Amino acid sequence: MGQFIDLKAADGFVFPAYVAQPAGPAKGGVVVLQEIFGVNSHIRAVADGYAADGYLAVAPATFHRVKPGVELGYTQGDITAGVALKAAVEGLAAPGVLPDIQAAIDYAQQAGKVGVVGYCWGGLLTWRSACLLQGLAAAVPYYGGGMTSAIETARTPRVPVLVHFGEQDHSIPVETARAFAKAQPGVEVKFYAAGHGFNCDQRGAYDAAAATLARTRTLAFFGRHLG
């Protein structure tokens, strides 16, 4: 089990982050970027999982600039609330929430090399982090909403990137994901016979086979680049 700590971004903004410590010496650090549901029980469990695999895991609360203490479930009402909060953060003046992610990366560097992994909106933020932020060694976006748009596809990552997409994702049409893969030949892109949110075992979209395979690939990827 981890705990929340306060981190400070370069502009002085203070925000919470959930931190889970490995039992022994850390293999490196992993920043875990939330979906539109906040740093909820699922995201904390994901961070705990990376800690169990030997990484210092840090999950920053990326909604905190617009609303503190967000922890949503997966009802339609929760989805509506989460979409509105995401829009509010995306509407912030540049650089938006990126300084908070940078602060989480900087904190995680105490454990060695740092990777970032994110889901849904967090997948989009993971892609942006790989292209715009400092101190990363690897990045793994899961079904990043908006990642396949023209402006995002045009970005150039600074670190190795592994991307997971669901072939049955109604939020990210598979043809746009394949176009992203074609436009980014240096990025490793994997497709799964699953829908959006397939990694989250608290959602109906959960696909155990896809989640297990994607996690195995992610751990191997981090093992190569953070070890």
N, C-alpha and C positions, 0 to 999 in steps of 0.2 A: 504494500500500500504506500502511495506517495502522499504528498502534502502540497498545499498551495503556498507559494512565496510571492513576494512583490519584486518585480523587475522595473527598471527605469530605462525608457527609450532616450535616444540622443537629444530629443527636444524637451526632456524633463518629465514627460508623461509617465506616470506610474500605473502599472496594471498587474493583475495576478497571472501567475502561470502555475500549472500543476506539474510537479517534479517528482519523478519516480527514480529511485536509486537502485543500481544493480547490487546483488549480494556480495560480489567480489570486485576485483579491479575492473574498471570499465574498459570495454573494447573501443569506445568512442561515444559520441553524443548523437542523439536523434531528436530533432524538433518535430513534434506531432501537431499538424494544423487541423483544426476542427472543421466540421461540416457547418451547416447553417443552424445547428441545434445547440451551439455553445460547447463549452468544455464539460459535457454531461457525463453520465456514468459510462457510456460506451467509449468516449474518447479517453477517459481516465483509464478504462480497462485496456485500451490499445497501448497507452503509455506504459502501464504496468507490464504488459506483454513484452514490450521492447526492453524494459528493465530486467525482466526475467531472462531475456536472451543476452544480457550482459551490457546493455547500453544505458547511459544516463539519458533519461527521456524527459523532455520539456514540452509541455503543451500550453502555449500562451493563449490568453483569453482575447481573441481578436475582435470581439464585439465591444470590448470595454470602452472604447472611445465614443461609442454612441449609446451604450446601455450596459451598466455593470450587472454582474450576477446572473447572466443568462444561462439557464439550464432547461432545455426543452425536451419533450418527448417526440413522438412521431405521428401524432394525430394530424388531421387536416388543419386544425387550428394552429398546431405547432408549426407546421410547414408554412402556413401563411405568415405567422409571426417571424419565422426565420428568414423568409424571403424578403420581408420588409427591412429587417435588421441588416441583411447583406446589402440591400440597395442603399441603405443609409451609410454603411461603411464605404461602399464603392463610390458614393457621392462625395466623400471627403476630399478636400483639396490635396493634391499630390504632395508628398508621397503616401498619403493615406495611412494604412496600417503597417506598411513595410518597416518603419523604424521599430515597431514592437517585435516583429519577427527577427529583425537584426539583433535586437537586444537578447532574444531567446537563443539565437545562434551564438552570440558572444558568451552567454552564460554557459552553454553546453560545451564550449571549447575547453573548459577545465578538464574534460574527459578525453581530450584528444581531437581527432578529426570528427567533423560533424556532417551528418546527413539530415535531410528534411523529407518528411512524408506527410501527405495531406489527402483529404477525402472530399469529394464534391467541391464546394467552394474552396475548401482547404487544398484541394488538388490544383485549382487555378492559382492560388497563392503560392503553392509549392513551385509551380512552373515560373511564375514571376520571380520568386526568390532565386531560382537557379539562373535566371537571366540578369538579375539586377543587384543582388546582394553579395556581400563579402563573407568569406570564412567558411564556405561550404565545400564539401568534397564529393557530394552526390545528392541526387534528388529523385523522389519517387512520387509522382502525382497519380492518384487513383481517380478515374472518371471526373476530371476537372471540368466543372461547368463553365463554359465560355472559353475553354482552352483552344477550341478548334475554330474560333473566330479569326478573321483575317489579321487583326492587329496582334493577337497572341501568337498565331502561327508564324508571323514575321519576326518574332524575337529570336535572339541567338543565345543559347544556354552557355554558361561559363564552366559548367561541370558536367560530368556524365549524368544522364537522365534515363530512367526506366519508367515507362508510362503503362498503366493498366486501363483498358477500356472494355465495357460490356457490349457485345454485339446486339443485345436486345435493349439497349439503353434508349428510352424514349426522350430523355432530356438531351442526349448527345447522339444525333443520328449517325449511324455507323459509317455512312459515306463521308461525313465530315471528319470522323476520326481517321479513316483511311487516307483522306487527303492530307491531314496533319502529318501522318506517318511518312507519306511520300515527300512532303515539303521539308521534313526534318530527318534526312537519312542518317544523321549521326546519333539520333535518339532511338533507344531500344523501345519498341512499342509492342505490347502483348494484347491479344484479344481473347475474350472469354465468352462462352455461351451463357450469358447472364445479363441482368438488367442493371439499372442505376442503383447504387447503394449495396452492391452484392457483398461487400465486406462486413456490413453491420448486422450482427446477429440479433439485434433488437427490432429489425424491420422485416416486413413480409418479403422484401426483395432479397433477403439473405440467401446466398448460394454457397453452401459449405465447401463444395468441390472447388469452385472458382476462388473463394476466399483463401482456402488452404494453399492452392497452387500459387496464387499471387503473393501470399506471405512468404512461401518458400523461396520464390524468386527474389523477393525484396530482401530477405535476410542474406541470400547469397550475394546479391548486388552490394549491399552494405558491407558484407564481409570482404569483398574484393577492394572496395574503395575507402573504407574506414579503418580496416585492419592494419 
